[in-house]
Amino acid sequence: MQQQATQPPLVMGVLLEAVPGDDGLRLREQCREKVESGFNFVLMLLARPLPDSGFVSLTAADYEALPPAAFTRQAHKALNSAQWNAVVGVVGELPGPDSDPDLAAAVVNEAVQWASYLGMHGAMLPLAEDAGSDVTDIAALLARTLHDTQAVGFDIWLRVSCNETAWRRWNDIRHCIGVVPGRRLHVVLDFSSATTADVQEALHYQRWFGESVAAILLPTAIFQDAAGGQVMMDTSVEQQIAPFMQYPGIKWIIAGACLSRSGYGAYRHYLTRLQNRRTPSWEEGYLRSSVDQLQRPLQPLADHLASLSYEEFERDTVKYQQYERAISQALAERHAPGSTVTLMVLGAGRGPIVDAAVRAARRFQGQVRFFVIEKNPSAVVTLTHRARDDWADVDVSIVETDMRHWQTTERADIIVSELLGSWGDNELSPECLDGAQHLLKPSGIS
């Protein structure tokens, strides 16, 4: 009996608010408060405090002459190395394209230097949404940063809005940079401007599920007050963020001043309740460890597969129903009642295709002779037992051999195989089946 899959708890963090006049002494207290509220990590601003005019008329030299960020005063003793590893550094904003060309590099380099020095998990940078600006400069800056921090290995997160323009800019940057060793460049989807319109079918929304999403950022302003000091969210926004909860690697960030009288814990409780509304299937739980993970392709021609691999194939019941329908149709349309048909199953595994073919044959008003070919000796033992126990009412012959090398006078009216593979053609389907074409009658089908 299949059991319902349990869901791992969401990994949640809080973007710490900058406190005016703070000399860095409150950092340890802020981190402790968030951990006690059930959060797993925090994010903190790394950049120097800017003048009221922001980056306007500021040069790289001017920026480096500004007072250092408040946290630097107590950084050496505020947190230990393990605690710093649960911190993500944040650059709140970057200078615009008309600023000193060296200014953005100065801001990013200093932030990354501090994140690296303190052993932070990573650094989050904003990606401007100006569709007219060129991404070449920011892509070059990111490429240099990723190269210079290879030894440290922490991640770079790009904070982007969940819209079409942001996706195109992210896509352009990704193509400019190319492959990043260690998968260290990711996006943080910012739902600050989330719309209540239905965007789930929009192409830009669907595209994000194919990207390297590190986290979902939810500002406190998009939450609404609910009874008992709890918070809630508009249903349409819920529907936009809920699908991301099936990916255990995605983190969740609460940003902005706390607007709930129950504290930041109210936001964590809400997201946990939203996650628990989903009922993950058994298959989702089984495959969870494989989500977004590169895996070594199976090589069944070179290696004998384990029973577990066959078990995974056999979960696709719809596929075998379609095979059964196709075989039944081929028997009915190409062979007259009372005739004898030779059917070969090539690469039978533990026999799911044979099951489908036998069910179709039992409905055929004629005789079907089965030749079941498999090279895996352990699977052949299983097939032999099944021929005696499950297919005793039909004519089944089990042949242990490589289909390409089987020498026999028998020729098939129908050849059935499910060789293909989970990664392109890692089961060498064309090579194997082409080598077995000598088994097919000139009038046969496969």
Backbone hydrogen bonds in HBPLUS format (Angstrom, degrees):
<---DONOR---> <-ACCEPTOR-->    atom                        ^
c    i                          cat <-CA-CA->   ^        H-A-AA   ^      H-
h    n   atom  resd res      DA  || num        DHA   H-A  angle D-A-AA Bond
n    s   type  num  typ     dist DA aas  dist angle  dist       angle   num
A0252-TRP N   A0011-VAL O   2.86 MM 241  6.19 149.9  1.95 154.3 162.8     1
A0040-ASN N   A0012-MET O   2.69 MM  28  5.50 153.6  1.76 156.2 164.8     2
A0041-PHE N   A0012-MET O   3.37 MM  29  6.66 145.0  2.50 138.8 142.1     3
A0013-GLY N   A0252-TRP O   2.71 MM 239  6.14 152.9  1.78 160.5 167.1     4
A0254-ILE N   A0013-GLY O   2.92 MM 241  6.33 157.6  1.97 147.9 152.9     5
A0014-VAL N   A0041-PHE O   3.26 MM  27  6.86 139.7  2.43 136.6 144.0     6
A0043-LEU N   A0014-VAL O   2.85 MM  29  6.06 150.4  1.94 147.2 144.4     7
A0015-LEU N   A0254-ILE O   2.89 MM 239  6.21 165.6  1.91 158.4 160.6     8
A0016-LEU N   A0043-LEU O   2.77 MM  27  5.89 158.4  1.81 162.6 162.0     9
A0022-ASP N   A0019-VAL O   3.00 MM   3  5.41 159.4  2.04 137.5 137.4    10
A0027-LEU N   A0024-GLY O   3.47 MM   3  5.73 167.6  2.49 108.1 111.7    11
A0030-GLN N   A0026-ARG O   2.83 MM   4  6.04 160.9  1.87 160.6 166.2    12
A0031-CYS N   A0027-LEU O   2.99 MM   4  6.24 164.8  2.01 155.6 159.0    13
A0032-ARG N   A0028-ARG O   2.97 MM   4  6.17 159.2  2.02 147.5 153.5    14
A0033-GLU N   A0029-GLU O   2.93 MM   4  6.15 159.5  1.97 151.2 156.4    15
A0034-LYS N   A0030-GLN O   3.12 MM   4  6.38 158.1  2.17 149.5 154.5    16
A0035-VAL N   A0031-CYS O   3.01 MM   4  6.25 159.4  2.06 152.0 157.6    17
A0036-GLU N   A0032-ARG O   2.95 MM   4  6.13 161.4  1.99 152.0 157.2    18
A0037-SER N   A0033-GLU O   3.05 MM   4  6.26 128.7  2.32 134.7 148.1    19
A0037-SER N   A0034-LYS O   3.12 MM   3  4.95 130.8  2.37  90.1 103.8    20
A0039-PHE N   A0034-LYS O   3.01 MM   5  5.52 162.2  2.05 154.3 149.2    21
A0038-GLY N   A0035-VAL O   2.97 MM   3  5.18 159.4  2.02 108.0 113.4    22
A0042-VAL N   A0086-ALA O   3.13 MM  44  6.67 154.0  2.21 156.8 164.4    23
A0088-VAL N   A0042-VAL O   2.95 MM  46  6.41 151.1  2.03 148.0 157.4    24
A0044-MET N   A0088-VAL O   3.08 MM  44  6.53 150.1  2.17 150.7 158.6    25
A0090-VAL N   A0044-MET O   2.77 MM  46  5.58 136.2  1.96 153.8 150.7    26
A0046-LEU N   A0090-VAL O   2.85 MM  44  5.66 155.9  1.90 162.1 156.0    27
A0054-GLY N   A0051-PRO O   2.87 MM   3  5.38 163.5  1.90 120.6 125.0    28
A0056-VAL N   A0053-SER O   3.41 MM   3  5.84 153.6  2.48 130.7 129.0    29
A0058-LEU N   A0055-PHE O   3.03 MM   3  5.18 163.9  2.06 128.2 127.2    30
A0063-TYR N   A0059-THR O   2.96 MM   4  6.27 158.1  2.01 151.8 157.2    31
A0064-GLU N   A0060-ALA O   3.08 MM   4  6.33 160.6  2.11 148.7 153.3    32
A0065-ALA N   A0061-ALA O   3.15 MM   4  6.32 123.4  2.49 136.0 149.8    33
A0065-ALA N   A0062-ASP O   3.10 MM   3  5.14 140.9  2.26  96.7 108.4    34
A0066-LEU N   A0063-TYR O   3.07 MM   3  5.35 159.1  2.11 108.4 115.0    35
A0072-THR N   A0069-ALA O   3.16 MM   3  5.87 151.5  2.25 118.0 125.1    36
A0073-ARG N   A0070-ALA O   3.22 MM   3  6.07 160.1  2.26 123.6 127.3    37
A0077-LYS N   A0074-GLN O   3.03 MM   3  5.69 154.6  2.10 118.7 125.8    38
A0078-ALA N   A0074-GLN O   2.68 MM   4  5.41 135.8  1.88 163.6 176.3    39
A0083-GLN N   A0080-ASN O   3.10 MM   3  5.33 118.8  2.49 102.0 116.7    40
A0084-TRP N   A0080-ASN O   2.93 MM   4  6.24 155.9  1.99 156.1 163.9    41
A0085-ASN N   A0081-SER O   3.11 MM   4  6.30 141.3  2.26 140.6 150.0    42
A0086-ALA N   A0083-GLN O   3.03 MM   3  5.33 154.0  2.10 106.8 115.0    43
A0087-VAL N   A0084-TRP O   3.01 MM   3  5.21 145.1  2.13 118.3 117.1    44
A0121-HIS N   A0087-VAL O   2.92 MM  34  5.89 149.4  2.01 156.9 165.2    45
A0089-GLY N   A0122-GLY O   2.94 MM  33  6.28 151.4  2.02 158.9 150.0    46
A0124-MET N   A0089-GLY O   2.67 MM  35  6.11 158.1  1.72 156.3 162.5    47
A0091-VAL N   A0124-MET O   2.92 MM  33  6.23 162.5  1.95 176.6 175.6    48
A0099-SER N   A0096-GLY O   3.16 MM   3  5.61 167.5  2.18 118.0 121.0    49
A0103-LEU N   A0100-ASP O   2.89 MM   3  5.26 159.5  1.93 117.5 124.4    50
A0106-ALA N   A0102-ASP O   3.05 MM   4  6.27 149.3  2.15 143.0 151.5    51
A0106-ALA N   A0103-LEU O   3.05 MM   3  5.07 115.7  2.49  94.7 110.4    52
A0107-VAL N   A0103-LEU O   3.01 MM   4  6.35 158.1  2.06 156.4 161.5    53
A0108-VAL N   A0104-ALA O   2.96 MM   4  6.16 175.0  1.96 157.5 158.8    54
A0109-ASN N   A0105-ALA O   2.81 MM   4  5.72 162.4  1.85 146.3 152.4    55
A0110-GLU N   A0106-ALA O   3.17 MM   4  6.11 161.0  2.21 139.2 144.1    56
A0111-ALA N   A0107-VAL O   3.16 MM   4  6.33 162.1  2.20 145.9 151.1    57
A0112-VAL N   A0108-VAL O   2.86 MM   4  6.03 168.6  1.87 160.5 163.6    58
A0113-GLN N   A0109-ASN O   2.86 MM   4  5.94 149.3  1.95 141.0 150.3    59
A0114-TRP N   A0110-GLU O   3.03 MM   4  6.31 158.0  2.08 149.4 153.5    60
A0115-ALA N   A0111-ALA O   2.94 MM   4  6.19 163.4  1.97 150.9 156.1    61
A0116-SER N   A0112-VAL O   2.84 MM   4  5.94 156.4  1.89 147.4 153.7    62
A0117-TYR N   A0113-GLN O   2.87 MM   4  6.00 160.0  1.91 145.9 152.1    63
A0118-LEU N   A0114-TRP O   2.95 MM   4  6.05 162.0  1.99 153.9 157.1    64
A0120-MET N   A0115-ALA O   2.90 MM   5  5.05 157.5  1.95 154.9 156.8    65
A0119-GLY N   A0116-SER O   3.28 MM   3  5.19 144.3  2.41  95.7 105.9    66
A0155-ASP N   A0121-HIS O   3.32 MM  34  6.71 153.4  2.39 145.7 141.5    67
A0123-ALA N   A0155-ASP O   2.99 MM  32  6.49 150.2  2.08 153.3 160.6    68
A0157-TRP N   A0123-ALA O   2.84 MM  34  6.08 171.8  1.84 154.8 157.1    69
A0125-LEU N   A0157-TRP O   2.76 MM  32  6.15 162.8  1.79 168.5 168.9    70
A0159-ARG N   A0125-LEU O   2.72 MM  34  5.93 168.8  1.73 158.9 162.8    71
A0127-LEU N   A0159-ARG O   3.10 MM  32  5.84 146.3  2.21 159.8 151.0    72
A0133-SER N   A0130-ASP O   3.11 MM   3  5.63 156.9  2.17 115.4 121.8    73
A0139-ALA N   A0135-VAL O   2.89 MM   4  5.95 155.7  1.94 154.8 162.7    74
A0140-ALA N   A0136-THR O   2.88 MM   4  6.07 155.8  1.93 148.9 155.2    75
A0141-LEU N   A0137-ASP O   2.94 MM   4  6.19 156.3  2.00 148.3 155.2    76
A0142-LEU N   A0138-ILE O   2.90 MM   4  6.08 158.9  1.94 146.3 151.8    77
A0143-ALA N   A0139-ALA O   2.88 MM   4  6.06 156.9  1.93 147.1 153.8    78
A0144-ARG N   A0140-ALA O   3.01 MM   4  6.25 159.7  2.06 148.1 152.6    79
A0145-THR N   A0141-LEU O   2.99 MM   4  6.19 158.1  2.03 145.9 152.5    80
A0146-LEU N   A0142-LEU O   2.85 MM   4  6.06 164.5  1.87 155.7 159.1    81
A0147-HIS N   A0143-ALA O   2.98 MM   4  6.14 154.0  2.05 143.7 151.2    82
A0148-ASP N   A0144-ARG O   2.86 MM   4  6.04 161.8  1.89 152.1 156.9    83
A0149-THR N   A0145-THR O   3.11 MM   4  6.21 130.9  2.36 141.7 153.1    84
A0150-GLN N   A0147-HIS O   3.40 MM   3  5.49 162.3  2.44 111.8 110.4    85
A0153-GLY N   A0149-THR O   2.84 MM   4  6.01 171.5  1.84 164.0 166.5    86
A0156-ILE N   A0184-ARG O   2.81 MM  28  6.06 170.1  1.82 177.1 177.1    87
A0186-HIS N   A0156-ILE O   2.96 MM  30  6.31 163.8  1.99 164.5 168.4    88
A0158-LEU N   A0186-HIS O   2.86 MM  28  6.22 154.2  1.92 140.3 147.7    89
A0188-VAL N   A0158-LEU O   2.75 MM  30  5.78 157.1  1.80 144.9 141.9    90
A0160-VAL N   A0188-VAL O   2.92 MM  28  6.07 166.2  1.94 159.8 163.3    91
A0190-ASP N   A0160-VAL O   2.65 MM  30  5.65 167.0  1.66 163.4 164.4    92
A0167-TRP N   A0163-ASN O   3.09 MM   4  6.35 157.9  2.15 149.6 156.0    93
A0168-ARG N   A0164-GLU O   3.05 MM   4  6.32 160.6  2.08 153.3 158.0    94
A0169-ARG N   A0165-THR O   3.04 MM   4  6.32 157.8  2.09 151.3 157.3    95
A0170-TRP N   A0166-ALA O   2.90 MM   4  6.08 163.1  1.93 152.5 157.5    96
A0171-ASN N   A0167-TRP O   2.82 MM   4  5.98 157.7  1.87 149.2 155.9    97
A0172-ASP N   A0168-ARG O   2.90 MM   4  6.11 152.9  1.97 143.6 150.6    98
A0173-ILE N   A0169-ARG O   2.96 MM   4  6.20 160.9  2.00 149.8 154.7    99
A0174-ARG N   A0170-TRP O   2.91 MM   4  6.12 162.1  1.94 151.7 156.8   100
A0175-HIS N   A0171-ASN O   3.04 MM   4  6.25 155.4  2.10 145.0 151.0   101
A0176-CYS N   A0172-ASP O   2.93 MM   4  6.18 149.5  2.03 145.5 154.4   102
A0177-ILE N   A0173-ILE O   2.96 MM   4  6.18 158.5  2.00 155.5 160.1   103
A0178-GLY N   A0174-ARG O   2.92 MM   4  5.93 160.4  1.96 147.5 153.5   104
A0183-ARG N   A0180-VAL O   3.13 MM   3  5.63 147.2  2.24 144.3 140.7   105
A0187-VAL N   A0212-SER O   2.97 MM  25  6.31 156.4  2.02 153.3 159.6   106
A0214-ALA N   A0187-VAL O   2.75 MM  27  5.69 156.5  1.81 153.1 161.4   107
A0189-LEU N   A0215-ALA O   3.00 MM  26  6.45 146.4  2.11 162.9 156.0   108
A0217-LEU N   A0189-LEU O   2.78 MM  28  5.91 175.6  1.78 152.8 154.3   109
A0191-PHE N   A0217-LEU O   3.00 MM  26  6.10 178.8  2.00 165.1 165.3   110
A0194-ALA N   A0191-PHE O   3.08 MM   3  4.82 156.0  2.14 111.0 108.2   111
A0202-ALA N   A0199-VAL O   2.90 MM   3  5.11 151.3  1.99 108.5 118.0   112
A0205-TYR N   A0202-ALA O   3.14 MM   3  5.40 124.6  2.46 101.5 114.9   113
A0206-GLN N   A0202-ALA O   3.12 MM   4  6.46 164.9  2.15 156.7 160.5   114
A0207-ARG N   A0203-LEU O   2.94 MM   4  6.10 148.8  2.04 151.1 159.8   115
A0208-TRP N   A0205-TYR O   3.26 MM   3  5.73 138.3  2.45 106.8 116.0   116
A0209-PHE N   A0206-GLN O   3.18 MM   3  5.81 149.5  2.27 113.7 121.1   117
A0210-GLY N   A0207-ARG O   2.93 MM   3  5.57 161.5  1.97 119.3 125.5   118
A0211-GLU N   A0208-TRP O   3.05 MM   3  5.09 165.1  2.08 107.1 111.1   119
A0213-VAL N   A0211-GLU O   3.05 MM   2  5.72 122.7  2.39 108.0  92.0   120
A0251-LYS N   A0214-ALA O   2.90 MM  37  6.20 172.0  1.90 139.9 141.8   121
A0216-ILE N   A0251-LYS O   2.84 MM  35  6.32 146.3  1.96 147.2 154.5   122
A0253-ILE N   A0216-ILE O   2.82 MM  37  6.05 168.5  1.83 162.3 161.8   123
A0218-LEU N   A0253-ILE O   2.78 MM  35  6.03 172.7  1.79 168.0 168.5   124
A0255-ALA N   A0218-LEU O   3.11 MM  37  6.11 159.9  2.15 132.9 135.9   125
A0222-ILE N   A0219-PRO O   3.20 MM   3  5.99 163.8  2.23 121.0 124.3   126
A0220-THR N   A0255-ALA O   2.80 MM  35  6.04 149.5  1.90 167.2 169.3   127
A0223-PHE N   A0220-THR O   3.16 MM   3  5.59 162.9  2.19 113.2 118.4   128
A0224-GLN N   A0232-MET O   2.74 MM   8  5.12 160.8  1.78 144.1 148.2   129
A0232-MET N   A0224-GLN O   2.75 MM   8  5.12 145.7  1.87 144.6 153.7   130
A0226-ALA N   A0230-GLN O   2.79 MM   4  4.98 145.7  1.91 147.2 136.3   131
A0230-GLN N   A0227-ALA O   3.34 MM   3  5.87 164.1  2.37 111.8 116.5   132
A0237-VAL N   A0234-ASP O   3.04 MM   3  5.41 124.8  2.36 107.1 120.8   133
A0238-GLU N   A0234-ASP O   2.97 MM   4  6.30 158.5  2.02 155.5 162.6   134
A0239-GLN N   A0235-THR O   2.96 MM   4  6.25 154.3  2.03 149.6 155.8   135
A0240-GLN N   A0237-VAL O   3.00 MM   3  5.04 131.5  2.25  96.7 110.4   136
A0241-ILE N   A0237-VAL O   3.13 MM   4  6.49 150.9  2.22 153.6 160.4   137
A0242-ALA N   A0238-GLU O   2.87 MM   4  5.83 158.3  1.92 159.9 165.4   138
A0244-PHE N   A0241-ILE O   3.10 MM   3  5.74 144.1  2.23 117.9 127.1   139
A0245-MET N   A0242-ALA O   2.90 MM   3  5.43 158.6  1.95 119.3 126.5   140
A0246-GLN N   A0243-PRO O   3.47 MM   3  6.10 172.2  2.48 113.1 115.4   141
A0247-TYR N   A0244-PHE O   3.23 MM   3  5.83 167.4  2.24 115.8 119.3   142
A0250-ILE N   A0247-TYR O   3.14 MM   3  5.86 166.9  2.16 124.1 127.9   143
A0263-GLY N   A0260-SER O   3.10 MM   3  5.45 164.6  2.13 113.8 115.9   144
A0266-ALA N   A0263-GLY O   3.12 MM   3  5.99 162.2  2.16 122.6 126.2   145
A0267-TYR N   A0264-TYR O   3.03 MM   3  5.62 135.4  2.24 114.3 124.2   146
A0269-HIS N   A0265-GLY O   2.90 MM   4  6.14 161.7  1.94 152.8 157.5   147
A0270-TYR N   A0266-ALA O   3.04 MM   4  6.19 151.2  2.13 138.7 146.3   148
A0271-LEU N   A0267-TYR O   3.10 MM   4  6.37 166.8  2.12 150.9 153.0   149
A0272-THR N   A0268-ARG O   3.01 MM   4  6.22 155.9  2.07 149.6 156.7   150
A0273-ARG N   A0269-HIS O   2.95 MM   4  6.18 155.7  2.01 146.7 153.0   151
A0274-LEU N   A0270-TYR O   2.89 MM   4  6.20 157.2  1.94 152.0 158.8   152
A0275-GLN N   A0271-LEU O   2.92 MM   4  6.14 155.7  1.98 146.0 152.2   153
A0276-ASN N   A0272-THR O   2.98 MM   4  6.20 153.6  2.06 145.2 152.5   154
A0277-ARG N   A0274-LEU O   3.29 MM   3  5.37 148.2  2.39  98.2 107.2   155
A0278-ARG N   A0275-GLN O   3.13 MM   3  5.73 148.3  2.23 112.6 120.4   156
A0285-GLY N   A0281-SER O   3.19 MM   4  6.56 158.0  2.24 149.2 153.9   157
A0286-TYR N   A0282-TRP O   2.93 MM   4  6.18 153.4  2.00 148.1 156.2   158
A0287-LEU N   A0283-GLU O   2.90 MM   4  6.07 153.5  1.97 150.9 157.0   159
A0288-ARG N   A0285-GLY O   3.40 MM   3  5.12 155.1  2.47  94.1 101.2   160
A0290-SER N   A0287-LEU O   2.85 MM   3  5.37 151.7  1.93 117.2 126.6   161
A0291-VAL N   A0288-ARG O   3.23 MM   3  5.42 162.8  2.26 108.8 113.9   162
A0293-GLN N   A0290-SER O   3.26 MM   3  5.35 144.6  2.40 133.5 124.3   163
A0302-ALA N   A0299-GLN O   3.04 MM   3  5.52 126.8  2.34 110.6 123.2   164
A0303-ASP N   A0299-GLN O   2.69 MM   4  5.70 163.5  1.72 164.0 169.0   165
A0309-SER N   A0306-ALA O   3.05 MM   3  5.48 128.4  2.32 107.3 119.1   166
A0310-TYR N   A0306-ALA O   3.42 MM   4  6.91 158.2  2.47 149.8 154.8   167
A0311-GLU N   A0307-SER O   2.90 MM   4  6.17 152.8  1.98 148.9 157.6   168
A0312-GLU N   A0308-LEU O   3.03 MM   4  6.36 147.3  2.14 145.0 152.6   169
A0313-PHE N   A0309-SER O   3.14 MM   4  6.52 159.5  2.18 150.4 155.1   170
A0314-GLU N   A0310-TYR O   3.00 MM   4  6.25 158.0  2.05 152.3 158.1   171
A0315-ARG N   A0312-GLU O   3.19 MM   3  5.46 157.3  2.25 106.3 113.2   172
A0316-ASP N   A0313-PHE O   3.23 MM   3  6.13 166.9  2.25 122.9 126.2   173
A0317-THR N   A0315-ARG O   2.86 MM   2  5.59 128.5  2.13 110.5  94.6   174
A0321-GLN N   A0317-THR O   3.05 MM   4  6.35 145.7  2.17 147.4 157.5   175
A0322-GLN N   A0318-VAL O   3.02 MM   4  6.31 152.3  2.09 150.3 157.1   176
A0323-TYR N   A0319-LYS O   2.99 MM   4  6.36 149.8  2.08 144.5 153.4   177
A0324-GLU N   A0320-TYR O   2.98 MM   4  6.14 159.9  2.02 141.8 146.9   178
A0325-ARG N   A0321-GLN O   3.04 MM   4  6.32 156.4  2.10 144.8 150.7   179
A0326-ALA N   A0322-GLN O   2.95 MM   4  6.17 160.3  1.99 148.8 154.0   180
A0327-ILE N   A0323-TYR O   2.90 MM   4  6.14 165.2  1.92 158.6 162.0   181
A0328-SER N   A0324-GLU O   2.94 MM   4  6.04 163.8  1.97 149.2 154.2   182
A0329-GLN N   A0325-ARG O   2.94 MM   4  6.10 154.5  2.01 145.5 152.4   183
A0330-ALA N   A0326-ALA O   2.93 MM   4  6.16 155.6  1.99 146.6 153.4   184
A0331-LEU N   A0327-ILE O   2.95 MM   4  6.19 159.9  1.99 153.5 158.3   185
A0332-ALA N   A0328-SER O   3.06 MM   4  6.22 160.2  2.10 145.2 150.6   186
A0333-GLU N   A0329-GLN O   2.92 MM   4  5.98 159.9  1.97 151.7 156.8   187
A0334-ARG N   A0330-ALA O   3.05 MM   4  5.73 149.9  2.15 142.0 148.1   188
A0335-HIS N   A0331-LEU O   3.26 MM   4  5.49 137.9  2.45 131.6 136.6   189
A0339-SER N   A0336-ALA O   3.14 MM   3  5.71 157.3  2.19 139.9 140.2   190
A0338-GLY N   A0365-GLN O   2.51 MM  27  5.88 150.3  1.60 141.7 153.0   191
A0367-GLN N   A0339-SER O   2.97 MM  28  6.30 159.7  2.01 151.3 157.7   192
A0341-VAL N   A0367-GLN O   2.78 MM  26  6.21 160.5  1.82 156.3 162.0   193
A0369-ARG N   A0341-VAL O   2.75 MM  28  6.12 165.0  1.77 166.3 171.7   194
A0413-ASP N   A0342-THR O   2.81 MM  71  5.30 153.8  1.88 138.7 147.4   195
A0414-ILE N   A0342-THR O   3.21 MM  72  6.62 155.3  2.28 156.4 159.7   196
A0343-LEU N   A0369-ARG O   2.82 MM  26  6.05 172.8  1.83 168.8 170.8   197
A0371-PHE N   A0343-LEU O   2.99 MM  28  6.40 149.4  2.09 151.6 156.9   198
A0344-MET N   A0414-ILE O   2.92 MM  70  6.38 161.9  1.95 162.7 167.7   199
A0416-VAL N   A0344-MET O   2.85 MM  72  6.23 162.4  1.88 165.4 170.9   200
A0345-VAL N   A0371-PHE O   2.92 MM  26  6.35 156.6  1.98 154.2 161.2   201
A0373-ILE N   A0345-VAL O   2.90 MM  28  6.09 168.5  1.91 168.0 171.9   202
A0346-LEU N   A0416-VAL O   2.95 MM  70  6.30 156.1  2.01 159.9 167.6   203
A0347-GLY N   A0373-ILE O   2.89 MM  26  5.80 137.3  2.07 139.2 152.8   204
A0348-ALA N   A0373-ILE O   3.25 MM  25  6.24 153.8  2.32 141.4 149.2   205
A0351-GLY N   A0348-ALA O   2.95 MM   3  5.25 153.2  2.03 140.4 138.8   206
A0355-ASP N   A0351-GLY O   2.95 MM   4  6.21 153.8  2.02 150.7 157.4   207
A0356-ALA N   A0352-PRO O   3.13 MM   4  6.46 158.0  2.18 143.2 147.8   208
A0357-ALA N   A0353-ILE O   2.90 MM   4  6.18 159.3  1.94 149.7 155.5   209
A0358-VAL N   A0354-VAL O   2.78 MM   4  5.93 159.6  1.82 155.3 160.7   210
A0359-ARG N   A0355-ASP O   3.00 MM   4  6.22 160.2  2.04 150.8 155.8   211
A0360-ALA N   A0356-ALA O   3.12 MM   4  6.38 155.6  2.18 143.2 149.8   212
A0361-ALA N   A0357-ALA O   2.83 MM   4  6.06 152.8  1.90 146.3 154.7   213
A0362-ARG N   A0358-VAL O   2.96 MM   4  6.16 147.8  2.06 149.3 156.3   214
A0363-ARG N   A0360-ALA O   3.15 MM   3  5.49 145.8  2.27 104.1 113.8   215
A0364-PHE N   A0361-ALA O   3.02 MM   3  4.98 145.2  2.15  99.0 109.7   216
A0370-PHE N   A0395-ASP O   2.76 MM  25  5.94 171.5  1.77 170.2 171.3   217
A0397-SER N   A0370-PHE O   2.90 MM  27  6.08 148.5  2.00 136.6 146.4   218
A0372-VAL N   A0397-SER O   2.81 MM  25  6.08 172.1  1.81 168.1 170.8   219
A0399-VAL N   A0372-VAL O   2.79 MM  27  5.90 170.3  1.80 159.5 157.7   220
A0374-GLU N   A0399-VAL O   3.07 MM  25  6.47 158.0  2.12 165.8 170.7   221
A0401-THR N   A0374-GLU O   3.18 MM  27  5.93 135.7  2.39 113.4 123.4   222
A0380-VAL N   A0376-ASN O   2.92 MM   4  6.17 147.2  2.02 153.2 163.9   223
A0381-VAL N   A0377-PRO O   3.23 MM   4  6.52 146.2  2.36 139.0 145.7   224
A0382-THR N   A0378-SER O   3.28 MM   4  6.70 157.4  2.33 144.9 150.0   225
A0383-LEU N   A0379-ALA O   2.87 MM   4  6.19 159.7  1.91 151.9 157.6   226
A0384-THR N   A0380-VAL O   2.83 MM   4  6.04 152.7  1.91 148.2 155.6   227
A0385-HIS N   A0381-VAL O   3.09 MM   4  6.39 159.9  2.13 151.5 155.6   228
A0386-ARG N   A0382-THR O   2.95 MM   4  6.20 155.7  2.01 148.5 156.1   229
A0387-ALA N   A0383-LEU O   2.83 MM   4  6.04 146.6  1.94 147.2 155.8   230
A0388-ARG N   A0384-THR O   3.34 MM   4  6.63 145.3  2.47 138.7 146.4   231
A0388-ARG N   A0385-HIS O   3.17 MM   3  5.27 125.2  2.49  95.6 108.9   232
A0389-ASP N   A0385-HIS O   2.86 MM   4  6.08 157.5  1.91 150.7 157.9   233
A0390-ASP N   A0386-ARG O   2.67 MM   4  5.01 151.8  1.75 132.0 142.2   234
A0391-TRP N   A0386-ARG O   3.07 MM   5  6.46 141.9  2.22 155.1 160.0   235
A0394-VAL N   A0391-TRP O   3.17 MM   3  5.71 169.4  2.18 119.3 121.5   236
A0405-HIS N   A0402-ASP O   2.84 MM   3  5.49 151.0  1.92 122.1 130.8   237
A0412-ALA N   A0439-LEU O   2.71 MM  27  6.03 164.0  1.73 157.5 162.7   238
A0441-LYS N   A0412-ALA O   2.96 MM  29  5.60 176.3  1.96 148.0 147.4   239
A0445-ILE N   A0413-ASP O   2.95 MM  32  6.36 154.3  2.02 147.0 148.9   240
A0415-ILE N   A0445-ILE O   2.94 MM  30  6.42 152.6  2.01 148.0 156.6   241
A0427-GLU N   A0420-LEU O   3.33 MM   7  5.41 157.4  2.38 138.6 132.0   242
A0428-LEU N   A0425-ASP O   3.08 MM   3  5.53 160.8  2.12 118.8 120.4   243
A0432-CYS N   A0428-LEU O   2.93 MM   4  6.08 167.9  1.94 163.2 166.9   244
A0433-LEU N   A0429-SER O   2.88 MM   4  5.88 170.6  1.89 160.1 162.6   245
A0434-ASP N   A0430-PRO O   2.83 MM   4  5.67 151.1  1.92 141.1 149.5   246
A0435-GLY N   A0431-GLU O   3.18 MM   4  6.21 147.5  2.29 133.1 141.3   247
A0436-ALA N   A0433-LEU O   3.09 MM   3  4.95 145.5  2.21  93.4 103.9   248
A0437-GLN N   A0434-ASP O   3.33 MM   3  5.33 168.8  2.34 105.4 107.5   249
A0439-LEU N   A0436-ALA O   3.03 MM   3  5.74 165.4  2.05 119.6 124.4   250
A0440-LEU N   A0437-GLN O   3.11 MM   3  5.46 166.1  2.13 113.3 117.7   251
A0444-GLY N   A0441-LYS O   2.88 MM   3  4.78 158.6  1.92 105.7 112.7   252
